[in-house]
Amino acid sequence: MKIRKAYLLAILFVVFACSSDDGRNNNPFLVDIGFQIDLNTNLPQYGNLNFPGNSVIVPNAGLRGFVIYNLDNSQYFVYELSDPNHSPNDCSRMTVSGIEATCPCNDDQNKYNIITGQPIQGDGLYGLKAYRAQRNGAIIRVTN
């Protein structure tokens, strides 16, 4: 009898201890698309990612491209470049300057931090849509 209770308790613990991060991007404006891209930091276009404090824009992945930021050669932050606080349109692709991403649309003044993903300026409810990054040698794999 004790073994059954322990087994049941263990199963319940596992079920409730596991959580998904799928809800973290529950944004009605940006759809989830699946992609995977490998960035070879030995190539000139991604070479800046070998140095902490640098970022690179990858225009042909995600919805409107993404920005990847190297914090300390072990942590990389990757965010979608489509403004998360309105539907994708002709002007919703943000520009990056330093550690700030800014939406060029005339009807808003949305600005975000590319390290934290949080809004800096504007009336938006959502932070930047994050992607995952993992480094293995000279390759940084970015996935959604």
Secondary structure as GFF3:
##gff-version 3
##sequence-region A 1 144
A	DSSP	alpha_helix	2	17	.	.	.	ID=ss1
A	DSSP	three_ten_helix	22	25	.	.	.	ID=ss2
A	DSSP	beta_strand	36	40	.	.	.	ID=ss3
A	DSSP	three_ten_helix	44	50	.	.	.	ID=ss4
A	DSSP	beta_strand	55	58	.	.	.	ID=ss5
A	DSSP	beta_strand	66	70	.	.	.	ID=ss6
A	DSSP	beta_strand	76	80	.	.	.	ID=ss7
A	DSSP	beta_strand	95	97	.	.	.	ID=ss8
A	DSSP	beta_strand	100	102	.	.	.	ID=ss9
A	DSSP	beta_strand	111	113	.	.	.	ID=ss10
A	DSSP	beta_strand	119	121	.	.	.	ID=ss11
A	DSSP	beta_strand	130	136	.	.	.	ID=ss12
A	DSSP	beta_strand	139	143	.	.	.	ID=ss13
###
